[in-house]
């Protein structure tokens, strides 16, 4: 038996007036999911435990079968591991976004115009981060360049306890009231303010402005954490597993669990990603010895954060057309029995442009037998109608692996 998780990050949503009062899942044309849903178990699952913020870190950790209450130590260290940063037990890490802020002064009066600085390219971002490193790095502080707008700050012999706000939680809002508070808040605020002065007239940003793009005119620090430790996935589940993702966070979870990190050319973390390439690569890995592959697609979440319901619907349709169909057809052709779990990690409603901790809809399907519990389609409402509910998200993968 081969197992897959097909995860559309942030795929669940609220009803959208412009879609005729439907959610993105309801509005999307999904003939492949429509075909298997009546043969599947469809229900709701709480992936974000009470007391945790609804981040992709906590939620993906849950879906991969790790209880956040036991294993979670913060978001940024997961990304740091994926970036190849060697962390000490005494290091404190922070996620460092390149963002676009408005030009009001003082800094606290600025508005968060774009948490991703117009989806800045990795090449442009690296030039800006290299410039910041000259002014930021010191005996206890090192800035590391990552992908696109996602970067990492490591503080040696640091202390945790800062109250930090994810930038995607405050899109189009004034940053006042959302700046760092408590432990090290003065240091963090100082770095953010200094970055604005350094970046606002940098040639990369002047060029972006001239081209009509959002400038990356400030850093934003959040996601504080310390070095985590996850159990070896194979030892825990008895299965050889791999992860396909364009996102450092998800790769980091996989690396810490000693899973195979599978790279796919053309994987971007947005709706222009190579959906079919991810699916074909997953099948290839399963046929070449892996027992389980976790296919993570960031596109619906990015669209949700931008309030872009049209591309969110498009992303769901591509997942159905290019991932669900490819995986099911190619595994059947190969004569393999398989089971798949389709789900988001958390909802990201387009109307509020941020994450929720509400339960997510899931679908469990196998080609061996019917698991039907009465759902007609894979949607939020159909999942609720079945009355099937799992309170502990980290146990969802156990439902998948119990299919034999």
C-alpha positions in Angstrom: 0.0 0.0 0.0 1.2 3.5 -0.9 0.1 6.6 1.0 -0.1 10.2 0.1 -1.2 13.5 1.7 -2.3 16.1 -0.9 -2.3 19.3 1.0 -3.7 22.5 -0.4 -2.4 25.1 2.2 -5.2 27.4 3.3 -7.6 25.8 0.9 -10.7 26.1 3.1 -12.6 29.4 3.1 -15.8 31.2 4.0 -18.7 31.9 1.6 -17.7 34.6 -0.9 -20.4 36.9 -2.4 -18.6 37.3 -5.7 -18.7 33.5 -6.1 -22.5 33.4 -5.6 -22.3 32.7 -1.9 -20.0 29.7 -2.4 -16.6 28.9 -0.9 -13.6 28.4 -3.2 -13.9 24.7 -2.8 -17.6 24.8 -3.7 -17.1 27.1 -6.7 -14.1 25.2 -8.1 -14.7 22.7 -10.9 -13.2 19.5 -9.4 -14.4 16.5 -11.4 -11.8 14.2 -10.0 -12.6 15.0 -6.4 -16.3 14.8 -7.2 -15.7 11.3 -8.6 -14.0 9.9 -5.4 -15.8 11.9 -2.7 -18.9 9.6 -2.6 -16.4 6.7 -2.1 -14.5 8.5 0.6 -14.6 9.4 4.3 -15.2 13.2 4.4 -15.2 15.0 7.7 -13.8 17.8 9.8 -10.6 17.9 11.8 -9.1 20.4 14.3 -5.4 20.8 13.2 -4.6 23.7 15.5 -4.8 22.8 19.2 -6.4 25.2 21.6 -3.9 27.9 22.8 -1.9 27.8 19.5 -1.9 30.5 16.8 -3.3 29.1 13.5 0.0 29.1 11.6 1.1 26.8 8.9 3.9 25.6 11.2 1.5 24.2 13.8 -1.0 23.0 11.3 1.4 21.1 9.0 3.1 19.6 12.0 -0.3 18.3 13.1 -1.2 16.9 9.6 2.2 15.1 9.5 1.3 13.4 12.8 3.4 15.4 15.3 1.5 16.7 18.3 2.3 20.5 18.6 1.8 20.2 22.4 4.9 18.0 22.5 7.1 19.1 19.6 6.4 22.8 18.7 9.2 25.3 19.6 8.4 28.1 17.1 8.1 28.6 13.4 11.4 30.1 12.4 13.7 27.3 13.6 11.8 24.9 11.3 12.7 27.2 8.4 16.2 27.7 9.7 16.9 23.9 9.6 15.6 23.8 6.0 18.0 26.6 5.0 20.9 24.6 6.3 21.5 26.8 9.4 23.2 24.8 12.2 21.5 25.8 15.4 22.8 25.5 18.9 20.5 24.9 21.9 21.0 28.5 23.0 20.1 30.1 19.7 16.9 32.0 19.2 15.6 32.3 15.6 13.2 34.8 14.0 11.5 34.7 10.7 12.5 37.9 8.8 10.0 38.9 6.1 10.8 41.5 3.5 7.6 43.6 3.4 6.2 46.7 1.9 5.2 49.4 4.4 3.6 52.8 3.6 5.7 55.9 4.0 4.1 57.6 7.0 6.3 58.7 9.9 7.0 57.7 12.6 7.4 54.0 11.9 4.5 53.0 14.0 2.1 55.0 11.8 2.9 52.9 8.7 0.5 50.5 7.1 1.3 46.9 6.1 0.8 47.2 2.3 2.2 43.8 1.3 3.6 41.1 3.6 5.6 39.6 0.7 6.9 42.8 -0.9 5.2 42.0 -4.2 6.4 38.4 -4.2 9.9 39.7 -4.6 12.3 37.4 -6.5 15.0 35.5 -4.6 17.7 37.2 -6.6 16.5 40.7 -5.6 15.9 39.7 -2.0 19.4 38.2 -1.7 20.9 41.5 -2.8 18.9 43.4 -0.2 19.6 40.9 2.6 23.4 41.0 1.7 23.2 44.7 2.1 21.4 44.4 5.5 23.9 41.9 6.7 26.7 44.5 6.5 24.7 46.6 8.9 23.0 43.9 11.1 25.5 41.1 11.7 27.5 41.1 14.8 28.9 38.9 17.6 25.5 37.7 18.7 23.4 38.3 15.6 23.4 36.8 12.0 21.0 37.4 9.2 20.5 34.6 6.6 19.1 34.9 3.2 16.3 32.5 2.2 13.8 32.3 -0.6 11.9 35.3 -2.0 10.5 37.3 0.9 11.3 34.7 3.6 14.6 35.1 5.6 15.9 34.2 9.0 17.7 36.1 11.9 19.6 34.0 14.4 20.6 35.4 17.8 23.1 33.5 19.9 22.5 33.1 23.6 19.2 34.7 23.1 16.0 34.8 25.2 12.4 34.1 24.1 9.3 35.7 25.3 8.6 38.5 22.7 5.0 39.0 21.5 5.3 39.2 17.7 2.6 39.5 15.0 2.8 37.7 11.7 2.8 40.3 8.9 0.1 38.4 6.9 -2.3 38.9 9.9 -2.2 42.7 9.5 -2.5 43.2 5.7 -3.8 46.7 5.0 -3.7 47.6 8.7 -1.6 50.2 10.6 1.3 48.5 12.3 0.7 50.4 15.5 -0.3 48.0 18.2 1.3 45.1 16.3 5.0 45.9 16.8 7.2 43.7 19.0 6.4 43.7 22.7 7.9 42.3 25.9 11.3 40.4 25.8 13.8 42.0 23.4 11.1 44.2 21.9 13.3 47.3 21.8 16.0 45.4 19.9 13.6 44.0 17.4 11.8 47.3 16.8 15.2 49.0 16.4 16.2 46.5 13.7 12.9 46.9 11.9 13.1 50.7 11.9 16.7 50.7 10.9 15.9 48.4 8.0 13.4 50.9 6.6 16.0 53.7 6.6 18.5 51.4 4.9 16.1 49.9 2.3 13.8 52.7 1.2 16.2 54.1 -1.3 18.2 51.0 -2.2 18.7 50.7 -6.0 16.8 47.4 -6.1 13.7 49.1 -4.6 14.0 52.2 -6.7 14.0 49.9 -9.8 11.0 48.0 -8.5 9.1 51.2 -7.9 9.9 52.4 -11.4 8.6 49.1 -12.7 5.3 49.5 -10.8 6.2 46.8 -8.2 6.0 47.0 -4.4 9.4 47.8 -2.8 10.9 45.6 -0.1 11.4 48.6 2.2 11.4 47.0 5.6 12.0 43.7 7.4 9.4 42.3 9.7 10.4 40.0 12.6 8.1 37.3 13.9 7.9 33.5 14.5 10.4 33.4 17.4 11.7 30.0 18.4 14.4 27.6 19.5 15.9 24.4 18.1 13.3 21.7 17.8 13.5 17.9 17.9 11.1 15.6 16.1 11.0 11.9 16.1 12.3 9.9 13.1 9.3 9.4 10.9 10.3 5.9 9.8 10.8 4.8 13.4 7.5 6.4 14.5 5.4 5.1 11.6 7.3 2.2 10.1 7.2 3.8 6.7 9.7 5.5 4.5 8.4 9.0 3.8 9.2 12.0 1.7 8.1 15.7 1.5 7.5 17.8 -1.6 7.2 21.5 -1.0 8.5 24.8 -2.2 8.3 26.2 1.4 11.2 26.1 3.8 8.9 25.6 6.8 7.5 22.3 5.5 10.9 21.1 4.3 12.2 21.9 7.8 9.6 19.7 9.4 10.5 16.9 7.0 14.2 17.3 7.6 13.8 17.1 11.3 11.8 13.9 11.0 14.6 12.4 8.7 12.2 12.3 5.7 13.4 12.5 2.2 13.2 16.1 0.9 12.2 15.9 -2.8 13.0 18.8 -5.0 10.8 19.6 -8.0 11.9 22.1 -10.7 9.3 24.7 -11.2 7.9 24.5 -7.7 7.3 28.2 -6.7 5.0 28.2 -3.7 2.3 30.1 -5.6 -0.4 29.5 -8.3 2.2 29.4 -11.0 3.9 26.3 -9.5 4.3 23.1 -11.4 1.4 21.2 -10.0 1.8 18.2 -12.4 5.5 18.1 -11.8 4.9 17.6 -8.1 2.4 14.8 -8.7 4.5 13.0 -11.2 7.6 13.2 -8.9 5.5 11.9 -6.0 4.4 8.9 -8.0 8.0 8.2 -9.2 9.3 8.3 -5.6 6.5 5.9 -4.5 7.3 3.5 -7.3 11.0 3.7 -6.5 10.7 2.7 -2.8 9.0 5.3 -0.7 5.9 4.3 1.2 4.5 7.8 1.8 4.8 11.2 0.2 3.5 14.5 1.6 2.7 16.9 -1.3 2.4 20.4 0.0 1.1 23.2 -2.2 1.2 26.7 -0.9 -0.8 28.4 -3.7 -4.3 28.5 -2.1 -2.8 30.1 1.1 -0.9 32.8 -0.8 -4.1 33.6 -2.8 -6.1 33.8 0.5 -3.6 36.2 2.0 -4.0 38.5 -1.0 -7.8 38.2 -1.0 -7.4 36.8 -4.5 -10.4 34.4 -4.6 -10.2 33.9 -8.4 -6.7 32.5 -8.3 -7.6 30.5 -5.2 -10.3 28.8 -7.2 -7.9 28.3 -10.0 -5.3 26.7 -7.7 -7.9 24.3 -6.3 -8.9 23.4 -9.9 -5.2 22.7 -10.8 -4.8 20.5 -7.7 -7.8 18.5 -8.9 -6.9 18.4 -12.6 -3.1 17.9 -12.3 -2.5 16.3 -8.9 -5.5 14.2 -7.9 -5.9 12.9 -11.4 -2.2 12.2 -12.0 -1.6 10.5 -8.7 -4.7 8.2 -8.9 -4.4 7.3 -12.6 -0.6 6.6 -12.5 -0.8 4.5 -9.4 -3.7 2.5 -10.8 -1.8 2.0 -14.0 1.2 0.7 -12.0 -1.0 -1.8 -10.2 -0.4 -0.2 -6.8 -3.0 -0.1 -4.1 -3.0 3.4 -2.5 -4.7 5.6 0.0 -4.8 9.4 -0.1 -5.6 12.2 2.4 -6.7 15.5 0.8 -6.9 18.5 3.1 -5.7 22.0 3.9 -3.7 22.7 7.0 -6.0 25.5 8.1 -8.5 27.8 6.5 -7.3 31.1 5.0 -10.5 33.1 4.1 -10.0 35.6 1.3 -12.2 38.1 3.1 -9.9 38.5 6.1 -6.6 37.5 4.4 -5.3 35.5 7.3 -5.4 32.1 9.0 -8.1 30.6 11.2 -8.0 27.8 13.7 -11.4 26.5 12.6 -11.6 22.8 11.8 -10.5 21.8 8.3 -12.4 19.6 5.8 -10.6 16.3 4.9 -11.1 13.5 2.5 -9.8 9.9 2.9 -9.9 7.7 -0.2 -8.5 4.3 -1.2 -8.8 2.4 -4.5 -9.3 -0.8 -2.5 -12.7 -0.2 -0.9 -15.4 2.3 -0.3 -15.0 4.5 2.8 -18.2 6.4 2.2 -19.8 8.2 5.0 -22.4 10.1 2.9 -20.6 13.1 1.4 -21.5 14.0 -2.1 -18.6 16.4 -2.7 -15.4 17.5 -1.0 -16.5 20.9 0.5 -16.7 22.5 3.9 -20.5 22.0 4.1 -20.4 18.4 3.0 -17.7 17.7 5.6 -19.8 19.2 8.3 -23.0 17.3 7.2 -21.3 13.9 7.8 -20.9 14.7 11.5 -17.5 13.0 11.3 -15.1 15.0 13.5 -11.6 14.5 14.8 -10.5 16.7 17.7 -6.8 15.9 17.6 -5.3 16.8 14.3 -2.1 14.8 14.8 -4.2 11.7 14.7 -5.5 12.3 11.2 -2.5 10.7 9.6 -3.2 7.6 11.7 -6.6 7.3 10.0 -4.7 7.3 6.6 -2.2 4.7 7.7 -4.8 2.4 9.2 -6.1 1.8 5.6 -4.6 -1.4 4.5 
